[in-house]
Amino acid sequence: MNEPQTLAQRLAQGKIPAPEAERYAMILAEALRKIHEAGEVHGGVSPASIQLTGSGLELGPAPRTKGGITPYTAPELLQGQPADSRSDVFAFGAVVYEMFSGHRAFEGEGEAALSAAIETSTPPSCGSPAMDRLIRNCLAKDPGTRWQRMHKVLMEIRLLAVSARHAEAPAARCEPAAVTGLRAEMQHLEGRVAARLQGYEKTMAEMQLATTELRGQLAAVNVRLAAACDEQISNLEGLLETAEARIAKTMEQDREATAERMARLEEGLEAARKHIATLHDSVAEDFQGFERGQTLQATAIQSARTAMAQTDALVERVVEALESLQSAIFEPRDERTGAMN
């Protein structure tokens, strides 16, 4: 059982036959089209990232450790621009060229020589005039003049396949009318897309100019704000110093006034203490007098009670004496009246 191999391993054995290379190119273009339509960029298309399978090939993920220059690195990436779908189109063109020609589109000893080749040299024909036009539009140095969408690349490959099959027919000597019309329609659509892209680029340039002007205005505003802040801070520092001096002076004055008030308060408290002591002595003396008065009153009341008791006893003796006297006076008279009767 044959072990799976990468496209790089297969290319090490020589170029790939045109029909097979054309089929590989179509499968690779379709895989990149799906990635771009999902809003993503592969960023690492190379023969080493392509796995050959029984049904064709499979595009693997980009290597985790990005960086370094390869024969499939787009020129704009060498200038520090981020990777986008157009840099994937460039790498696709370099891979397809290698499949048809059997050698790399750009070569150089060391990174400097390889970078110079990518930025300045144009690879020779890949051996297929029909594919040369497609590859030339994929390997354009300026990403703005390069084919912008993998969908366009895929349509061109399909048209080339149709033309190739027609050329193989013995009775055919020219391109089918349907293919010619379809190509013309695609060129028309391409012109419209290019016009729209130019309009977008013009709008972007105007927006960048406006952004630059706005940044300049913002920078000027920042300078003014910084100067105003410095001035306000200086003014605030002066106000704070003045306020601190006033507060210190006020606190000193308040300290003196407070000391004077405390002295007066202490004098008032001392006078109040003396008055309270005098009042206490007076109340104590009055209380003692009151107690003496109560004692005298109690004695007087007791004497009055004793006198009343003595008076009551005397009255009772007087009443008894009167009763005895009355008896002594009236009883002899009654006896005398009886004797006389």
Residue pairs with C-beta under 8 A, 6 or more apart in sequence:
4 51
4 52
4 53
5 51
5 52
6 47
6 48
6 49
6 50
6 51
6 52
7 24
7 47
7 48
7 50
7 51
7 52
7 57
7 95
7 99
8 46
8 47
8 48
8 50
10 16
10 47
10 52
11 47
11 98
11 99
11 102
14 102
15 21
15 98
15 99
15 100
15 101
15 102
15 103
15 127
16 24
16 99
16 100
16 102
18 100
18 127
18 128
21 96
21 99
21 100
22 131
22 157
22 160
22 161
22 164
23 56
24 56
24 57
24 99
25 96
25 99
25 157
26 154
26 157
26 158
26 161
27 56
27 57
28 45
28 50
28 57
28 59
28 92
28 95
28 96
29 92
29 150
29 153
29 154
29 157
30 154
31 58
31 59
32 42
32 45
32 59
32 88
32 89
32 92
32 150
33 149
33 150
33 151
33 154
35 41
35 42
35 88
36 85
36 88
36 149
36 150
41 83
41 84
41 85
41 87
41 88
42 59
42 61
42 62
42 88
42 91
43 62
43 66
43 83
43 87
43 88
44 61
44 62
44 63
44 66
44 91
45 59
45 62
45 72
45 88
45 91
45 92
45 95
46 70
46 71
46 72
46 91
46 95
47 95
47 98
49 59
49 60
49 61
49 62
49 63
50 57
50 58
50 59
50 60
50 95
51 57
51 58
51 59
51 60
68 111
69 78
69 111
69 114
69 115
69 118
70 114
71 94
71 104
71 105
71 106
71 107
71 114
71 118
72 90
72 91
72 94
72 95
73 91
73 118
74 83
74 86
74 87
74 90
74 91
74 118
74 143
75 90
75 118
75 119
75 141
75 143
76 86
76 87
76 143
77 83
77 87
78 115
78 118
78 119
84 143
85 148
85 149
85 150
86 143
86 146
86 148
87 143
88 150
89 138
89 146
89 147
89 148
89 150
89 153
90 138
90 139
90 140
90 143
90 146
92 138
92 150
92 153
93 105
93 134
93 135
93 137
93 138
93 139
94 104
94 105
94 106
94 138
94 139
96 126
96 131
96 134
96 135
96 138
97 104
97 105
97 123
97 126
97 135
97 139
98 104
98 105
100 126
100 127
100 128
100 131
100 135
101 123
101 125
101 126
101 127
105 123
105 135
105 139
106 114
106 117
106 118
106 121
106 123
107 114
107 117
108 114
108 115
108 116
108 117
119 141
122 139
123 135
123 139
125 132
126 132
126 135
130 160
130 163
130 164
131 160
133 156
134 153
134 156
134 157
134 160
137 146
137 147
138 146
138 147
138 153
139 146
140 146
140 147
144 197
144 201
147 153
148 193
148 197
152 186
152 190
155 186
156 186
159 179
159 182
159 183
159 186
162 176
162 179
163 175
163 176
163 179
166 172
166 175
166 176
166 179
